[in-house]
Amino acid sequence: MHLVEMVYRYSACFPDTERFSLTQQLRRSAVSIPSNIAEGAARRSHAEYIRFLSIARGSLAELDTQLQIAQRLGYGAHEDGLPEQIDRVFARLAALMNSLEATPDPARRTCVREAGPNHSPFPIPHSHD
């Protein structure tokens, strides 16, 4: 969310000729990042969450490229910390994706029966007689 605020401030003083092109693209990419993270978090499986995090990471890469274009064209006020914030978000997304990939997905839990008709997937308590 902080990155979105930074992008909006950065792009606020772009030339009017860029209002419906680069300014809009920058802001749309920035807003897409937390939006996809939120949508993925609301999903019922790690795989779906990871897919939306991957989309967010793609939007972040798009934003980074668009910022480089804007800087090359001399647009926008200097926004201290914007490249570092992009790097932090990249790192956090990667860490979250790695964590989800390393953790069993609770939505995929299934009971696996052992061979034979008398085996239960649930432990049988032992009697303490």
C-alpha positions as CSV (number, residue, x, y, z in Angstrom):
1,M,0.0,0.0,0.0
2,H,2.9,2.3,0.8
3,L,4.3,1.7,-2.7
4,V,1.0,2.7,-4.2
5,E,1.0,6.0,-2.3
6,M,4.6,6.6,-3.4
7,V,3.7,6.0,-7.1
8,Y,0.7,8.3,-6.9
9,R,2.9,11.1,-5.4
10,Y,5.6,10.5,-8.0
11,S,3.3,10.6,-11.0
12,A,1.2,13.5,-9.8
13,C,3.4,16.0,-11.6
14,F,3.8,14.2,-14.9
15,P,3.0,16.3,-17.9
16,D,-0.7,16.6,-18.8
17,T,0.1,14.8,-22.1
18,E,0.8,11.7,-20.0
19,R,-2.3,11.7,-17.9
20,F,-4.1,9.0,-19.9
21,S,-1.0,7.0,-20.8
22,L,2.1,6.5,-18.7
23,T,0.5,8.1,-15.5
24,Q,-2.5,5.8,-15.8
25,Q,-0.3,2.7,-16.5
26,L,2.0,3.4,-13.6
27,R,-1.0,3.8,-11.2
28,R,-2.8,0.8,-12.5
29,S,0.3,-1.4,-12.1
30,A,0.8,-0.2,-8.6
31,V,-2.8,-0.7,-7.5
32,S,-2.7,-4.2,-9.1
33,I,0.0,-5.4,-6.7
34,P,-1.9,-5.2,-3.3
35,S,-5.2,-6.0,-5.1
36,N,-3.8,-9.3,-6.4
37,I,-2.3,-10.1,-3.0
38,A,-5.6,-9.5,-1.3
39,E,-7.5,-11.5,-3.8
40,G,-5.1,-14.4,-3.5
41,A,-5.2,-14.4,0.2
42,A,-9.0,-14.8,0.0
43,R,-8.7,-17.9,-2.1
44,R,-9.1,-21.4,-0.6
45,S,-5.7,-22.9,-1.5
46,H,-2.0,-22.2,-1.5
47,A,-1.8,-22.9,-5.2
48,E,-4.4,-20.2,-6.0
49,Y,-2.7,-17.8,-3.5
50,I,0.7,-18.4,-5.1
51,R,-0.8,-17.8,-8.6
52,F,-2.2,-14.4,-7.5
53,L,1.2,-13.6,-5.8
54,S,2.8,-14.4,-9.1
55,I,0.5,-12.0,-10.9
56,A,1.3,-9.3,-8.3
57,R,5.0,-9.9,-8.9
58,G,4.4,-9.5,-12.7
59,S,2.6,-6.2,-12.0
60,L,5.6,-5.1,-9.8
61,A,8.0,-5.9,-12.7
62,E,5.7,-3.9,-15.0
63,L,5.7,-1.0,-12.6
64,D,9.5,-1.1,-12.3
65,T,9.9,-0.9,-16.1
66,Q,7.4,1.9,-16.3
67,L,9.2,3.9,-13.7
68,Q,12.5,3.5,-15.5
69,I,10.8,4.8,-18.7
70,A,9.4,7.8,-16.8
71,Q,12.8,8.5,-15.3
72,R,14.5,8.3,-18.7
73,L,11.9,10.8,-20.0
74,G,12.6,13.1,-17.1
75,Y,9.0,12.9,-15.8
76,G,7.9,13.2,-12.2
77,A,9.4,14.7,-9.1
78,H,12.3,12.8,-7.5
79,E,10.7,10.2,-5.1
80,D,13.3,9.2,-2.6
81,G,13.1,5.5,-1.7
82,L,10.9,4.3,-4.6
83,P,13.5,1.9,-6.1
84,E,14.2,0.6,-2.6
85,Q,10.5,0.1,-1.9
86,I,10.1,-1.9,-5.1
87,D,13.1,-4.1,-4.0
88,R,11.5,-4.6,-0.6
89,V,8.1,-5.6,-2.1
90,F,9.9,-8.0,-4.6
91,A,11.7,-9.6,-1.6
92,R,8.6,-9.9,0.5
93,L,6.6,-11.4,-2.3
94,A,9.4,-13.9,-3.0
95,A,9.6,-14.8,0.7
96,L,5.8,-15.3,1.0
97,M,5.7,-17.4,-2.1
98,N,8.6,-19.6,-0.9
99,S,6.9,-20.0,2.5
100,L,3.6,-21.1,0.9
101,E,5.4,-23.5,-1.4
102,A,7.2,-25.1,1.6
103,T,4.1,-25.4,3.7
104,P,1.5,-28.2,3.2
105,D,-1.8,-26.8,1.8
106,P,-4.6,-27.4,4.3
107,A,-7.1,-27.3,1.5
108,R,-5.5,-30.4,0.0
109,R,-5.7,-32.6,3.1
110,T,-7.2,-36.0,2.3
111,C,-7.7,-39.2,4.2
112,V,-5.6,-42.0,2.8
113,R,-6.7,-45.5,3.6
114,E,-4.2,-48.2,4.1
115,A,-4.7,-51.4,2.1
116,G,-7.3,-53.7,3.5
117,P,-10.9,-53.5,4.6
118,N,-10.2,-53.2,8.4
119,H,-7.9,-50.3,8.3
120,S,-9.1,-46.9,9.4
121,P,-7.5,-43.6,8.4
122,F,-8.0,-42.5,12.1
123,P,-5.9,-43.9,14.9
124,I,-7.6,-46.3,17.2
125,P,-7.1,-45.3,20.9
126,H,-5.5,-48.0,23.0
127,S,-7.3,-49.1,26.1
128,H,-5.6,-48.5,29.4
129,D,-7.3,-51.4,31.2
